[in-house]
Amino acid sequence: MTSDDASIKLFAGTDSDDFVDKMCAHLKIEKGMGYAKKYPEGNTFVKIEEKVRGKNVYLVKSIAVAPNDDFMELLFWIDAFKRASVKSVTAIIPYFSYAKGDKKDEPRVSIRARVCADCLEEIGVDRILTMDLHSPQIQGFFKKPVDHLSAIPILSGYIKSMQLDNMMVFSPDAGFAKNVRHYAGLLNTPLAIGDKIHRFNNENAEVLEIFGDVKGKNVFIVDDFSITCNTLVSAAEKLKVQGAERIFACVTHAMMSDKGLAALDNSLIEQLIVTDTVNNQRLSGHPKIKVASVAQIFADAVSTIQNEESLGSLLDRYNAK
């Protein structure tokens, strides 16, 4: 894609400018002009500052650190683009926080991911592009196309660059087993799986058991996101008891709170590798955290969609790297 491709416009929502700048540099296009602001009473306002009539518009906005504000801003952007007579609008949501609310697992609760899907479609979104949904089945909540990218090839590439011997990958949760097999296949390493339990309705979890021999291994704990780091810390302690040598961790979405970072500081984890799907300012300069950017794979996905090519072939190319 070149800078003279006049049919495409790529815009950044709040906290997405750096990510979009990287995408635009790879695509060799200019970033769309627009802005969002919040009024003193909390209302959100968005404005497009250039003509977009007849364009294929791509808007990057994670639903992340402030999910309710983030989601409302996303809806307002889509509405603004539709009212400006764009040809299509694709919502690029690198992290979709409400994907965790994919089912009615206790009485009298909302299926939050379904509510979000209904809102996005009602306001007029034409396509969703996202990464490592906590519950991939929410793609079925949408009637519009949902393209689901994976950060595993990017994170695996970073792990390879560390050039460690005797590696193993470990998932603290059996629900992540398919993904840990993906890591193991790309890294050509053995794997182990944990038995995790949530004792209360909160973000804290405990790893009770480990299935697999981790003795003497340099183990990478892998998961999709972390907030409190409790699962990662609990897993690291269990792995050390089982004889693991060195312990690292990888998560796609770096949602860590101050409490989570304090837990990471005091843990057995030597390094936590994350991506830039979330603009979490708390991570800046943290000595244990390394960031691997996924902006390029999103840029390549935009180019693939724009050229009406196979997204599956794109993912195959990344897996083969």
Backbone bond lengths (Angstrom), bond angles and torsions (degrees), N, CA, C in turn:
res aa  C-N    CA-C-N  psi(-1)  N-CA   C-N-CA  omega(-1)  CA-C   N-CA-C  phi
1 M - - - 1.457 - - 1.518 109.34 -
2 T 1.307 117.98 138.02 1.458 121.54 -176.08 1.518 110.80 -120.06
3 S 1.322 115.05 168.53 1.462 120.75 -176.12 1.525 113.05 -66.05
4 D 1.326 117.75 -16.11 1.457 119.35 179.65 1.527 112.27 -92.17
5 D 1.338 116.83 8.26 1.459 120.16 174.84 1.525 107.82 -77.08
6 A 1.336 115.96 95.12 1.470 121.10 -171.93 1.524 113.18 -80.40
7 S 1.331 117.15 -5.28 1.469 118.72 -174.59 1.524 113.03 -87.20
8 I 1.348 118.71 -7.00 1.449 121.78 -174.75 1.526 110.57 -120.61
9 K 1.349 114.77 141.18 1.457 121.16 174.56 1.524 108.04 -135.70
10 L 1.333 115.54 133.19 1.461 121.92 -179.05 1.526 108.31 -117.11
11 F 1.339 115.92 120.25 1.455 122.18 -175.98 1.531 110.21 -115.83
12 A 1.343 114.72 154.92 1.460 121.28 179.12 1.519 110.23 -113.95
13 G 1.338 115.88 127.92 1.450 120.24 169.32 1.521 109.55 -80.09
14 T 1.307 116.51 -178.25 1.462 121.68 179.89 1.529 110.59 -56.03
15 D 1.326 115.73 136.44 1.469 124.10 178.30 1.524 113.55 69.95
16 S 1.333 118.27 12.58 1.466 120.88 -177.27 1.518 113.37 -114.02
17 D 1.329 118.23 4.36 1.470 120.41 -173.39 1.525 112.86 -61.10
18 D 1.331 117.54 -46.72 1.471 119.76 -178.76 1.518 111.07 -62.30
19 F 1.331 116.39 -41.89 1.460 121.73 179.91 1.532 110.04 -62.42
20 V 1.332 116.04 -46.21 1.470 120.42 -178.92 1.525 110.81 -68.39
21 D 1.324 117.74 -36.05 1.465 119.60 176.17 1.532 111.02 -58.26
22 K 1.329 116.46 -41.65 1.467 120.14 178.18 1.531 110.59 -65.57
23 M 1.333 116.74 -41.91 1.464 119.83 177.95 1.522 111.07 -62.07
24 C 1.331 116.47 -45.75 1.463 120.35 -178.18 1.521 111.42 -64.02
25 A 1.333 117.03 -38.42 1.465 120.27 178.10 1.524 110.84 -61.45
26 H 1.340 115.98 -39.84 1.465 119.63 179.37 1.530 111.58 -71.00
27 L 1.339 116.55 -37.28 1.461 120.83 -178.26 1.521 112.84 -83.60
28 K 1.342 115.59 -12.42 1.465 121.48 -178.00 1.533 111.40 61.30
29 I 1.327 115.62 45.93 1.457 122.21 175.56 1.530 108.53 -130.20
30 E 1.325 116.44 164.35 1.456 121.21 177.30 1.528 110.12 -90.85
31 K 1.319 115.61 146.48 1.461 121.18 178.19 1.523 110.08 -70.50
32 G 1.333 115.90 139.68 1.452 120.73 177.33 1.519 111.91 -64.91
33 M 1.327 115.78 151.24 1.465 121.18 -177.27 1.534 110.18 -97.89
34 G 1.313 114.69 122.87 1.454 121.39 178.17 1.509 109.06 -177.14
35 Y 1.321 116.70 168.92 1.461 118.83 179.13 1.526 110.60 -153.33
36 A 1.321 113.65 159.72 1.463 121.78 174.58 1.517 107.95 -127.21
37 K 1.318 116.55 144.11 1.462 119.83 175.21 1.518 109.13 -143.12
38 K 1.318 114.74 161.13 1.463 120.61 179.07 1.528 108.45 -116.23
39 Y 1.322 116.04 128.45 1.452 121.49 177.72 1.528 110.13 -76.21
40 P 1.348 117.07 161.65 1.474 120.16 -176.60 1.527 114.43 -55.53
41 E 1.330 117.40 -31.67 1.465 119.32 -179.21 1.525 112.83 -82.17
42 G 1.366 116.41 -3.37 1.465 119.83 176.40 1.510 115.02 107.72
43 N 1.329 118.16 -8.66 1.458 120.42 178.85 1.526 111.61 -68.40
44 T 1.338 115.73 144.89 1.459 121.70 178.63 1.524 110.38 -102.98
45 F 1.331 115.67 139.28 1.458 122.41 179.56 1.527 108.12 -128.80
46 V 1.339 117.55 134.35 1.468 120.80 176.00 1.527 108.90 -127.38
47 K 1.332 115.44 149.79 1.470 119.95 177.97 1.518 110.37 -146.28
48 I 1.335 116.33 133.19 1.459 123.38 172.99 1.520 107.33 -88.74
49 E 1.319 117.18 129.88 1.456 120.46 -173.28 1.530 112.97 -109.81
50 E 1.302 116.67 26.32 1.464 120.48 174.47 1.526 108.62 -155.98
51 K 1.315 115.80 164.49 1.461 120.94 -179.99 1.526 110.18 -71.83
52 V 1.325 116.91 131.44 1.471 121.16 179.36 1.527 112.53 -128.54
53 R 1.310 117.03 6.97 1.469 120.19 -179.21 1.533 110.38 -54.46
54 G 1.339 116.01 128.73 1.463 121.65 177.00 1.520 114.91 77.40
55 K 1.334 118.37 5.73 1.462 121.25 -178.26 1.530 111.52 -91.99
56 N 1.334 115.04 155.35 1.461 121.41 167.05 1.527 106.89 -89.40
57 V 1.324 116.12 109.76 1.457 121.43 -173.27 1.520 110.20 -101.75
58 Y 1.333 115.87 136.66 1.462 123.34 175.22 1.530 107.39 -121.83
59 L 1.307 116.47 123.63 1.464 121.73 -179.20 1.517 109.58 -116.12
60 V 1.342 117.40 127.05 1.460 122.13 178.39 1.517 109.40 -99.07
61 K 1.331 116.21 120.71 1.471 121.03 178.00 1.523 109.03 -157.72
62 S 1.337 116.20 109.55 1.466 119.70 174.91 1.522 110.21 -75.76
63 I 1.327 115.40 146.64 1.470 121.59 169.31 1.514 104.64 -99.38
64 A 1.336 116.24 97.15 1.462 118.81 -162.24 1.515 113.67 -138.35
65 V 1.335 117.27 -103.74 1.464 122.26 -169.05 1.524 112.07 -64.41
66 A 1.342 117.21 -36.28 1.475 121.62 175.37 1.526 107.28 -122.86
67 P 1.338 117.97 74.27 1.466 120.77 -165.91 1.524 115.24 -59.68
68 N 1.318 118.61 -36.19 1.457 119.07 -178.53 1.530 111.31 -70.03
69 D 1.337 116.77 -45.20 1.460 120.13 175.44 1.527 110.79 -64.14
70 D 1.329 116.31 -41.39 1.462 120.49 -179.99 1.529 111.09 -60.12
71 F 1.314 115.89 -44.05 1.467 119.39 -176.45 1.528 110.82 -68.07
72 M 1.336 117.10 -42.98 1.463 118.95 178.52 1.523 111.01 -63.00
73 E 1.331 117.73 -40.81 1.464 120.11 177.94 1.526 110.31 -61.11
74 L 1.327 117.02 -42.50 1.464 121.10 178.69 1.526 110.89 -58.61
75 L 1.324 117.20 -45.08 1.471 120.84 178.70 1.526 111.11 -61.65
76 F 1.340 116.69 -42.66 1.463 119.74 -178.78 1.526 111.61 -65.71
77 W 1.344 117.27 -38.51 1.462 119.95 176.46 1.533 110.80 -61.17
78 I 1.326 116.29 -48.21 1.470 119.76 -178.64 1.522 110.30 -59.72
79 D 1.341 116.71 -43.78 1.460 120.97 178.88 1.526 110.93 -61.21
80 A 1.340 116.27 -43.01 1.466 119.96 -179.85 1.526 111.16 -62.33
81 F 1.320 116.77 -43.12 1.462 119.93 179.22 1.529 111.29 -64.56
82 K 1.313 116.88 -43.25 1.455 119.86 -179.49 1.535 110.82 -62.69
83 R 1.338 115.93 -40.72 1.463 120.04 179.31 1.522 111.75 -70.38
84 A 1.335 116.81 -18.68 1.468 121.36 176.45 1.526 111.74 -90.89
85 S 1.317 117.13 9.28 1.473 123.43 172.87 1.520 113.53 65.06
86 V 1.341 116.66 44.11 1.465 118.87 174.03 1.530 109.64 -70.59
87 K 1.302 115.97 160.76 1.465 120.45 175.82 1.521 110.33 -73.55
88 S 1.336 116.63 -43.43 1.463 121.33 177.55 1.520 108.62 -155.99
89 V 1.326 116.61 156.00 1.453 121.25 175.39 1.530 109.00 -132.24
90 T 1.333 114.82 122.14 1.463 122.11 176.98 1.521 108.10 -106.73
91 A 1.322 115.75 123.99 1.463 120.99 176.32 1.524 108.67 -88.56
92 I 1.333 116.63 114.05 1.460 121.60 176.06 1.521 106.89 -94.16
93 I 1.323 115.90 109.23 1.460 122.23 -175.41 1.522 107.38 -116.95
94 P 1.338 118.16 85.58 1.463 119.67 -176.09 1.529 112.93 -54.73
95 Y 1.341 117.06 -39.43 1.467 120.10 174.34 1.523 108.66 -127.18
96 F 1.317 116.11 122.83 1.461 123.32 -178.02 1.529 107.77 -110.07
97 S 1.337 115.76 87.72 1.462 121.36 -171.42 1.527 113.31 -54.91
98 Y 1.323 117.14 -42.37 1.466 120.01 -174.74 1.528 113.33 -72.34
99 A 1.326 116.91 0.80 1.467 119.17 173.92 1.523 111.40 -62.39
100 K 1.340 116.86 -18.99 1.472 119.25 177.26 1.524 111.28 -67.91
101 G 1.331 117.31 -24.82 1.472 120.75 -178.32 1.503 111.76 -93.83
102 D 1.341 116.63 67.23 1.466 121.40 -170.69 1.519 114.17 -101.03
103 K 1.331 118.49 -1.49 1.469 119.69 -174.48 1.523 110.29 -155.80
104 K 1.323 114.47 163.61 1.469 121.26 174.69 1.520 106.96 -96.44
105 D 1.346 116.35 88.58 1.455 120.65 -173.92 1.518 113.50 -97.84
106 E 1.341 116.64 4.32 1.455 121.85 171.16 1.522 107.31 -154.58
107 P 1.337 118.68 162.63 1.471 120.07 -173.96 1.521 113.17 -65.19
108 R 1.341 115.04 146.04 1.453 123.19 169.01 1.523 113.80 60.81
109 V 1.339 116.57 43.24 1.456 121.23 175.98 1.533 109.64 -122.86
110 S 1.322 115.47 158.95 1.457 121.83 178.62 1.530 110.74 -87.01
111 I 1.323 115.71 144.95 1.467 120.80 169.75 1.532 105.49 -89.27
112 R 1.320 115.94 87.03 1.464 122.17 -166.83 1.527 113.00 -63.86
113 A 1.324 117.01 -37.72 1.467 119.26 179.99 1.526 110.60 -62.82
114 R 1.321 117.16 -36.66 1.465 120.27 179.15 1.529 110.86 -68.23
115 V 1.324 117.14 -39.22 1.467 120.90 177.08 1.526 109.99 -60.81
116 C 1.349 116.59 -44.52 1.468 120.55 178.24 1.527 111.21 -61.76
117 A 1.324 116.71 -43.47 1.462 120.62 179.47 1.526 111.18 -60.63
118 D 1.335 116.17 -44.33 1.467 120.31 179.19 1.526 111.22 -61.60
119 C 1.333 116.81 -42.40 1.463 120.86 -179.86 1.525 111.73 -63.41
120 L 1.318 116.59 -45.23 1.463 120.55 -178.86 1.529 111.33 -62.84
121 E 1.315 116.65 -41.39 1.466 119.22 179.99 1.522 111.49 -71.74
122 E 1.319 116.54 -37.57 1.465 120.00 -179.91 1.528 110.99 -64.16
123 I 1.322 117.12 -36.35 1.462 120.91 -178.05 1.525 111.27 -77.79
124 G 1.359 117.50 -17.09 1.455 119.49 169.89 1.511 117.32 116.96
125 V 1.343 118.56 15.13 1.463 118.93 178.37 1.525 110.47 -61.79
126 D 1.320 116.90 143.09 1.463 121.34 -179.06 1.526 112.98 -99.04
127 R 1.334 117.14 -25.43 1.459 121.28 -178.12 1.522 108.58 -159.79
128 I 1.335 115.86 150.33 1.463 122.58 174.64 1.527 108.24 -118.23
129 L 1.327 116.46 134.74 1.459 122.55 173.84 1.518 107.07 -124.12
130 T 1.327 117.56 120.03 1.452 120.98 -173.91 1.529 109.84 -142.39
131 M 1.345 115.92 -178.13 1.464 120.01 -175.99 1.527 110.55 -142.10
132 D 1.317 115.99 135.61 1.463 124.07 171.69 1.522 112.82 43.38
133 L 1.336 114.92 61.51 1.459 120.53 174.00 1.518 109.79 -60.32
134 H 1.326 115.98 137.58 1.464 119.32 177.72 1.528 110.43 -60.37
135 S 1.326 115.39 -33.89 1.465 121.00 177.66 1.530 108.16 -129.48
136 P 1.339 117.85 91.36 1.468 120.50 -174.50 1.528 114.11 -57.96
137 Q 1.353 116.77 -20.70 1.461 118.50 -178.05 1.525 113.11 -66.23
138 I 1.350 118.33 -13.03 1.465 117.53 179.31 1.526 111.34 -69.57
139 Q 1.328 118.37 -10.00 1.467 118.81 170.94 1.520 109.96 -55.32
140 G 1.333 115.95 -31.17 1.460 120.92 179.48 1.511 114.06 -74.47
141 F 1.339 118.26 -9.26 1.455 121.43 176.11 1.526 111.55 -75.75
142 F 1.332 116.42 -16.70 1.462 121.46 -176.36 1.525 110.80 -101.37
143 K 1.329 116.09 144.02 1.459 121.53 168.82 1.531 110.04 -88.38
144 K 1.326 116.61 -24.74 1.459 121.57 177.48 1.530 109.91 -82.09
145 P 1.344 118.18 160.59 1.470 120.50 -179.49 1.534 111.79 -63.73
146 V 1.334 115.57 138.67 1.459 122.79 173.88 1.529 107.57 -124.12
147 D 1.321 116.52 116.44 1.465 121.74 177.96 1.518 108.25 -99.12
148 H 1.332 115.64 123.00 1.470 121.87 -171.17 1.525 109.31 -112.70
149 L 1.334 116.45 107.80 1.460 121.74 179.47 1.525 110.86 -89.65
150 S 1.320 115.29 161.98 1.465 121.38 177.39 1.519 109.89 -122.91
151 A 1.342 115.12 137.65 1.472 120.68 175.77 1.521 111.61 -87.43
152 I 1.317 118.16 -4.63 1.466 120.35 -173.58 1.529 112.51 -58.72
153 P 1.348 120.62 -43.20 1.476 118.43 177.04 1.530 113.02 -61.07
154 I 1.334 117.65 -35.67 1.467 121.17 179.93 1.525 110.05 -69.35
155 L 1.323 116.47 -47.41 1.464 120.69 -179.26 1.525 110.78 -67.36
156 S 1.323 116.94 -36.93 1.462 119.84 177.27 1.523 111.10 -64.25
157 G 1.331 116.12 -37.91 1.455 119.68 177.08 1.518 111.82 -62.11
158 Y 1.327 116.42 -38.53 1.467 119.58 177.72 1.532 110.11 -65.67
159 I 1.346 116.02 -43.09 1.470 119.52 179.14 1.526 110.40 -60.21
160 K 1.337 117.48 -43.23 1.463 121.13 178.71 1.532 110.85 -58.63
161 S 1.331 115.96 -38.69 1.466 119.90 -177.48 1.528 112.13 -65.75
162 M 1.336 117.27 -18.11 1.463 120.67 178.95 1.532 111.86 -76.43
163 Q 1.335 116.53 -18.45 1.473 123.19 173.75 1.538 112.37 53.67
164 L 1.301 115.95 50.58 1.465 121.58 177.32 1.524 109.94 -94.06
165 D 1.298 116.23 146.52 1.461 121.56 174.08 1.530 109.82 -91.90
166 N 1.331 114.60 163.04 1.469 120.66 169.96 1.530 111.98 57.22
167 M 1.325 116.14 46.53 1.464 120.38 -176.49 1.526 111.48 -87.20
168 M 1.328 114.06 156.51 1.462 121.99 173.66 1.531 107.29 -149.06
169 V 1.338 116.63 146.88 1.463 120.33 174.97 1.514 108.93 -108.98
170 F 1.327 114.75 146.15 1.467 121.00 -173.94 1.520 109.93 -137.07
171 S 1.333 115.80 129.03 1.463 121.28 172.68 1.516 108.98 -103.55
172 P 1.340 118.13 127.00 1.468 119.72 179.30 1.520 113.55 -74.02
173 D 1.318 117.25 -4.75 1.460 121.11 -174.11 1.529 109.45 -139.44
174 A 1.330 116.56 131.52 1.468 120.75 179.24 1.524 111.51 -61.09
175 G 1.351 117.39 -24.89 1.454 120.83 178.74 1.514 113.30 -66.83
176 F 1.332 116.90 -15.33 1.462 122.24 179.82 1.529 111.00 -101.03
177 A 1.330 116.53 12.30 1.470 121.52 -172.48 1.529 112.63 -60.04
178 K 1.331 117.65 -40.89 1.470 120.32 -179.55 1.518 110.36 -61.47
179 N 1.330 116.45 -39.95 1.459 120.69 -178.92 1.525 111.80 -71.02
180 V 1.340 117.49 -39.13 1.465 118.95 179.85 1.530 109.97 -67.18
181 R 1.326 117.80 -30.95 1.470 120.44 174.31 1.526 110.62 -65.99
182 H 1.337 116.18 -35.91 1.471 120.56 176.11 1.525 110.20 -61.91
183 Y 1.344 116.51 -47.80 1.475 120.49 175.49 1.531 110.64 -56.04
184 A 1.325 115.71 -49.81 1.466 120.10 -175.92 1.524 111.41 -61.15
185 G 1.328 116.73 -37.61 1.457 120.30 178.82 1.517 112.35 -66.71
186 L 1.339 117.19 -43.19 1.458 120.66 -179.42 1.525 112.16 -69.57
187 L 1.345 116.01 -33.34 1.462 120.31 -177.15 1.523 113.10 -94.44
188 N 1.344 115.85 -8.63 1.468 121.13 -177.48 1.533 110.80 56.04
189 T 1.317 115.62 50.83 1.459 122.12 -178.76 1.527 109.92 -127.61
190 P 1.333 117.89 161.65 1.465 120.35 171.53 1.529 110.12 -73.90
191 L 1.316 115.97 169.40 1.460 120.70 -179.16 1.515 110.69 -135.90
192 A 1.324 115.13 160.24 1.462 122.94 173.31 1.520 107.45 -138.85
193 I 1.340 115.55 156.47 1.471 121.39 -177.06 1.522 109.14 -131.59
194 G 1.329 115.88 141.92 1.452 121.18 179.61 1.519 112.92 -103.61
195 D 1.305 114.71 164.10 1.465 123.02 174.33 1.522 106.79 -108.83
196 K 1.350 116.40 107.71 1.459 122.01 -173.83 1.520 110.39 -107.85
197 I 1.334 116.42 144.88 1.453 120.94 178.78 1.519 109.88 -134.28
198 H 1.348 116.00 140.32 1.463 122.68 169.08 1.522 106.76 -100.62
199 R 1.309 117.38 113.05 1.474 120.16 -178.32 1.528 111.77 -79.37
200 F 1.319 116.89 -25.21 1.457 121.47 -179.29 1.529 108.52 -135.21
201 N 1.345 115.99 168.13 1.463 120.68 -177.95 1.531 109.98 -83.05
202 N 1.347 114.90 69.99 1.463 120.54 178.57 1.521 108.58 -147.74
203 E 1.316 117.20 -170.72 1.468 121.68 -176.24 1.522 112.84 -84.96
204 N 1.335 118.22 -1.66 1.456 121.04 -176.46 1.521 111.24 -87.12
205 A 1.309 115.90 136.93 1.459 121.32 179.72 1.520 108.95 -139.34
206 E 1.323 114.85 158.56 1.460 120.43 -179.38 1.524 109.04 -129.37
207 V 1.329 116.35 132.55 1.454 121.34 175.72 1.528 108.27 -87.18
208 L 1.326 116.24 117.41 1.465 121.18 -174.17 1.527 112.75 -91.59
209 E 1.324 116.80 -35.18 1.467 120.51 -171.20 1.521 109.59 -147.22
210 I 1.325 116.40 152.37 1.458 122.02 176.01 1.525 109.11 -122.97
211 F 1.318 115.44 128.70 1.458 121.31 178.45 1.526 108.41 -107.69
212 G 1.327 116.59 107.18 1.452 123.15 -176.17 1.514 110.07 134.98
213 D 1.325 116.18 151.88 1.462 121.64 -177.39 1.520 109.57 -91.44
214 V 1.339 117.17 109.34 1.462 121.72 -177.03 1.529 111.93 -104.57
215 K 1.306 117.36 3.45 1.466 121.08 -174.58 1.531 110.60 -61.01
216 G 1.345 115.93 126.73 1.459 121.88 177.50 1.510 114.89 75.77
217 K 1.322 118.58 6.16 1.462 122.08 -176.49 1.530 111.38 -93.98
218 N 1.324 115.47 151.70 1.460 122.09 166.74 1.529 106.75 -90.68
219 V 1.317 116.04 105.51 1.465 121.19 -166.53 1.529 111.07 -101.54
220 F 1.342 114.93 135.34 1.461 122.25 173.12 1.528 108.21 -108.64
221 I 1.328 116.10 113.68 1.464 121.37 173.74 1.524 107.15 -78.06
222 V 1.335 118.23 127.99 1.466 120.98 -177.45 1.524 110.35 -122.31
223 D 1.337 115.28 139.36 1.463 120.95 179.67 1.520 107.68 -156.46
224 D 1.341 116.74 173.08 1.464 119.17 -177.77 1.522 112.80 -87.17
225 F 1.332 118.31 -35.62 1.459 119.93 178.43 1.518 109.49 -155.67
226 S 1.337 115.25 165.12 1.459 120.63 175.70 1.517 109.21 -146.74
227 I 1.333 115.81 141.55 1.465 122.09 176.82 1.531 109.72 -117.37
228 T 1.313 115.77 -59.36 1.466 120.53 -178.15 1.521 112.97 -90.99
229 C 1.336 117.10 -12.19 1.478 123.79 -173.74 1.530 111.96 65.27
230 N 1.315 117.69 8.08 1.453 120.12 -176.54 1.529 112.02 -62.27
231 T 1.345 116.32 -43.91 1.462 119.66 179.48 1.526 110.71 -62.37
232 L 1.327 116.64 -44.74 1.466 120.50 -179.34 1.530 111.23 -63.52
233 V 1.331 116.60 -43.76 1.468 120.94 -178.86 1.517 110.81 -66.40
234 S 1.340 116.40 -43.88 1.466 120.70 178.48 1.524 111.04 -61.84
235 A 1.351 115.33 -42.09 1.460 119.59 178.82 1.526 111.26 -63.79
236 A 1.342 116.56 -42.04 1.463 120.23 -179.65 1.525 111.47 -61.10
237 E 1.318 116.19 -41.08 1.469 120.13 179.23 1.519 111.03 -64.26
238 K 1.333 115.36 -42.05 1.461 119.79 -179.95 1.536 110.55 -66.89
239 L 1.329 115.86 -40.70 1.467 120.11 179.42 1.527 111.08 -63.24
240 K 1.325 116.51 -40.06 1.466 120.03 -179.65 1.524 110.65 -65.18
241 V 1.325 116.50 -41.11 1.468 120.41 177.13 1.520 111.02 -60.44
242 Q 1.354 115.64 -35.05 1.461 121.05 -179.50 1.533 112.63 -81.58
243 G 1.339 117.64 1.34 1.461 120.83 173.22 1.510 116.59 100.44
244 A 1.352 118.64 13.16 1.462 120.11 177.53 1.524 109.98 -61.97
245 E 1.342 116.47 146.36 1.464 121.49 -178.28 1.526 111.03 -81.38
246 R 1.341 116.89 -72.75 1.460 122.77 177.50 1.521 108.18 -117.90
247 I 1.335 116.11 148.92 1.461 120.18 -174.21 1.527 109.89 -128.50
248 F 1.336 114.88 128.41 1.457 122.91 177.53 1.530 107.31 -127.10
249 A 1.330 116.60 173.96 1.461 119.80 178.07 1.519 110.04 -145.44
250 C 1.328 116.13 152.76 1.470 123.86 176.13 1.515 109.01 -134.93
251 V 1.315 117.46 128.93 1.465 121.09 170.22 1.527 108.26 -136.48
252 T 1.313 116.23 148.31 1.464 119.72 178.97 1.522 111.12 -72.51
253 H 1.325 116.18 -52.22 1.463 121.28 -170.31 1.530 110.45 -104.59
254 A 1.336 116.22 114.85 1.469 121.86 -173.39 1.527 110.22 -91.60
255 M 1.320 116.17 80.18 1.460 122.43 -177.23 1.532 112.40 -95.06
256 M 1.305 119.13 18.16 1.455 122.14 -170.79 1.527 113.34 -59.39
257 S 1.324 114.76 133.37 1.460 122.52 173.78 1.521 109.14 -84.91
258 D 1.333 116.41 174.25 1.465 120.11 175.36 1.530 110.25 -59.23
259 K 1.327 115.71 -40.51 1.462 120.27 178.02 1.530 110.52 -62.78
260 G 1.335 115.96 -40.57 1.459 120.01 178.87 1.517 112.42 -64.29
261 L 1.335 116.66 -40.85 1.461 120.03 179.38 1.526 111.23 -67.21
262 A 1.327 116.29 -35.61 1.463 119.25 176.30 1.522 110.59 -64.49
263 A 1.343 115.81 -39.39 1.469 120.01 177.64 1.525 110.64 -65.01
264 L 1.340 116.52 -40.54 1.468 120.58 177.41 1.519 110.90 -62.39
265 D 1.337 117.12 -42.62 1.461 121.73 179.80 1.525 112.02 -55.78
266 N 1.331 115.56 -39.71 1.465 121.11 -174.19 1.529 113.11 -95.86
267 S 1.336 116.33 13.41 1.464 120.46 -175.12 1.515 111.69 -98.24
268 L 1.332 115.01 175.50 1.464 122.59 176.28 1.531 112.70 -82.89
269 I 1.335 117.00 -1.82 1.468 121.81 -178.81 1.519 109.35 -76.50
270 E 1.333 116.98 123.42 1.460 121.33 -178.65 1.522 112.31 -77.37
271 Q 1.326 116.22 -37.59 1.458 120.30 -176.32 1.526 109.15 -152.52
272 L 1.330 116.39 140.17 1.458 122.90 175.70 1.525 107.94 -116.20
273 I 1.327 116.17 119.95 1.465 122.46 -179.98 1.523 108.02 -99.48
274 V 1.330 116.89 127.17 1.463 122.31 -178.13 1.525 108.64 -130.72
275 T 1.335 116.21 174.06 1.462 121.10 173.21 1.526 109.14 -110.32
276 D 1.330 115.66 179.77 1.461 121.19 -179.17 1.525 112.74 -102.65
277 T 1.345 117.74 29.66 1.468 120.24 175.54 1.520 111.71 -65.56
278 V 1.326 116.46 -23.38 1.462 122.64 -179.95 1.524 108.68 -121.29
279 N 1.323 116.77 131.97 1.465 121.07 175.42 1.536 107.70 -90.30
280 N 1.326 115.41 82.13 1.464 122.08 -177.07 1.529 108.91 -100.61
281 Q 1.332 116.01 101.87 1.460 120.84 -174.36 1.526 112.71 -64.40
282 R 1.325 117.16 -19.70 1.468 119.80 179.87 1.527 112.04 -63.48
283 L 1.331 117.32 -22.80 1.463 120.78 -174.51 1.515 113.65 -82.01
284 S 1.334 116.55 -13.59 1.456 120.79 -172.96 1.533 111.89 -57.15
285 G 1.315 114.78 121.04 1.458 120.49 176.88 1.509 116.15 76.47
286 H 1.330 117.06 6.33 1.467 118.72 -178.62 1.528 109.48 -67.87
287 P 1.340 118.09 127.98 1.473 120.31 -172.89 1.515 115.36 -67.27
288 K 1.343 117.76 -21.90 1.469 119.72 -177.97 1.525 113.06 -95.02
289 I 1.319 118.40 -6.65 1.469 120.85 -172.00 1.522 111.47 -109.21
290 K 1.342 115.59 130.06 1.461 123.20 175.63 1.527 108.14 -120.43
291 V 1.347 115.58 139.74 1.468 120.90 -175.75 1.526 110.52 -111.21
292 A 1.331 115.26 128.10 1.464 122.28 173.28 1.532 107.37 -109.71
293 S 1.312 117.96 119.17 1.463 120.98 -175.09 1.530 111.66 -75.15
294 V 1.338 115.02 140.04 1.468 121.05 174.77 1.528 110.90 -111.15
295 A 1.343 116.57 12.61 1.462 119.62 -178.45 1.527 111.55 -60.56
296 Q 1.338 117.52 -36.25 1.466 119.61 -176.69 1.519 112.06 -66.19
297 I 1.330 117.59 -39.78 1.466 118.20 -179.31 1.530 110.43 -68.77
298 F 1.338 117.06 -32.73 1.467 119.20 174.27 1.522 110.37 -67.52
299 A 1.331 116.82 -40.65 1.466 119.94 177.86 1.523 110.78 -62.46
300 D 1.325 117.17 -43.26 1.460 120.67 178.22 1.528 111.04 -64.43
301 A 1.339 116.30 -34.67 1.467 119.67 177.49 1.524 110.62 -66.34
302 V 1.326 117.69 -40.88 1.467 121.08 176.77 1.526 110.22 -60.30
303 S 1.321 116.68 -46.35 1.464 120.66 178.53 1.526 111.07 -60.63
304 T 1.338 116.22 -41.13 1.463 121.14 179.75 1.521 111.10 -63.95
305 I 1.332 116.42 -45.19 1.466 120.69 178.81 1.523 110.25 -63.65
306 Q 1.321 115.92 -45.08 1.464 121.14 -177.53 1.526 111.44 -61.85
307 N 1.328 116.05 -36.00 1.466 120.88 -179.08 1.530 112.92 -89.96
308 E 1.327 116.22 5.50 1.466 122.80 178.37 1.525 111.64 56.08
309 E 1.337 114.83 42.91 1.457 121.57 177.84 1.524 110.14 -102.60
310 S 1.325 116.21 179.41 1.462 121.92 -175.60 1.519 110.88 -83.97
311 L 1.331 116.47 120.63 1.458 119.87 176.00 1.528 110.33 -70.24
312 G 1.320 117.43 -29.45 1.455 120.86 176.80 1.523 111.86 -60.87
313 S 1.332 116.41 -39.11 1.470 120.46 178.26 1.524 110.41 -66.04
314 L 1.332 116.53 -37.09 1.468 119.95 176.79 1.524 110.48 -61.49
315 L 1.327 117.35 -46.90 1.466 120.87 -179.65 1.521 110.82 -63.71
316 D 1.328 116.62 -37.11 1.476 119.89 177.20 1.528 110.67 -61.42
317 R 1.330 117.12 -38.95 1.467 120.82 -179.56 1.531 110.30 -65.75
318 Y 1.318 116.84 -40.08 1.465 119.43 178.75 1.523 110.69 -68.32
319 N 1.330 117.38 -38.04 1.461 120.07 178.70 1.525 112.15 -67.07
320 A 1.342 116.13 -25.89 1.463 120.02 -177.65 1.525 112.95 -85.07
321 K 1.331 117.41 -7.50 1.470 119.99 -177.29 1.526 111.21 -70.13
